[in-house]
Amino acid sequence: MMTSERRSLHLFFISSSIRLIGTGIFNALFNIYFLESGFTESFLGIFLAIGNIAMAIASYPSGILIDRFSKKTLMLLFTAILCLCYYFQTIITFRPVLLLISFIFGIAFIGLNNLTGPTLYSFKTIQSRFNLFSIFRFTNIISITIGATLAGFCHNRNIPVKNILYLSAILGFISMIPQFFLTEIKSDPGHSGSLPHEPVETQKSDALTSENPRTLILILFILSVVGFSPMIINYINVYLQLKTNLDIDQIAFGQAGIHLVSGSLILLFSKYKIKDSNLLKSLLIFSGFSFLFFTLIYLSDSFILLVSCLTGLIWIFDVLFSLLNDFIFSATKSKDHGKYAGLINLVSNFSETAGILLCGWLIQQKSFIGIYIGSTIPVILFILITAWGAILHDPKMRYNRYRQPSIKRRSKK
């Protein structure tokens, strides 16, 4: 790796880490602060869903913008908008304006999210990209953990929650400083994301859409499950408070522990490479464990067991997301990575929006069985489809389908 690329990679990690410490503070306290300000769980669900709808709507257009314009400029713009939204969400109580801010927040958030994949993909060779994605997600989770811990510490010192939430905006603006020193990294338009030694003729087309649409459909379905099923993750603090009746600072520390352990597991998993032929079996195992964790979360009232199962759940869905990112970016041309990042977020955010709305209403009804059923039905369907694919050993569902030229059999005379 060139020195300028290494420097930019470090600056990108530093900027994301600082911003996500603020995100950790915001995530740990905002939902509870929102409810304590007089809003209902249903309106909280609508508020969160509006942001996700904005993410879904802006996913594909923002991906196209990323492919066409300066990534550095867009990063600065989206970060600035995000920080302003953090601030105004804390001080404004007029509902229509809050929903508008949530919508703008969603656009800025998805813009930054769409920048991540193409930016990371431009730093490393294909052999280490999955590892880089996993390390980046690990550092993000550690940053969120630090933020959640800091939120719990400040609240324990009787600092007003509103003042603690202001830190999110402040840290976001500080994170823009490293962004100013980033070197603009441009994608190689001739690179398709294939292996360096792969013949040129195998890099000429978009494998996901032109050669194997069934695999694209399967991936989009997995993304919808990844977005919808873990609906409870958006309400971790509220859910834990309802089930355990603990104080805010205790829940914040518990949430910090969840992110810390799940992040460590992600980093540990990044050292192991799943073979192409074992991809479907691995997805089947992960989805089976997610069903187990959902079941234990529903049945348990123990804070320790709930935190442990939520940790496992976050780890599983983070691994699935990392695998899907690596799969899609390695099967498509680098000049189209922004577009595919938008497609990933389009599907996952629409499904996540549905999960947020449903979970917000179910939490208001205190229907834990409803949350369990809503979370596990997509997982069961995914297990059945994945098991069917694994039994058939469909080669179109494997990585090497995209990385090896097709060999036509000689016709018998």
Secondary structure, DSSP 8 states (H G I E B T S, - for coil): --HHHHHHHHHHHHHHHHHHHHHHHHHHHHHHHHHHTT--HHHHHHHHHHHHHHHHHHHHHHHHHHHHS-HHHHHHHHHHHHHHHHHHHHH---HHHHHHHHHHHHHHHHHHHHHHHHHHHTTS-GGGHHHHHHHHHHHHHHHHHHHHHHHHHHHHTT--HHHHHHHHHHHHHHTHHHHHT-------TT--S--TTS-GGGGSS-IIIII-HHHHHHHHHHHHHHHHTTGGGGGHHHHHHHHH---HHHHHHHHHHHHHHHHHHHHHHTTS---GGGHHHHHHHHHHHHHHHHHHHHH---HHHHHHHHHHHHHHHHHHHHHHHHHHHHTS-GGGHHHHHHHHHHHHHHHHHHHHHHHHHHHHTT-HHHHHHHHHHHHHHHHHHHHHHHHHT-GGGSTHHHHS---------
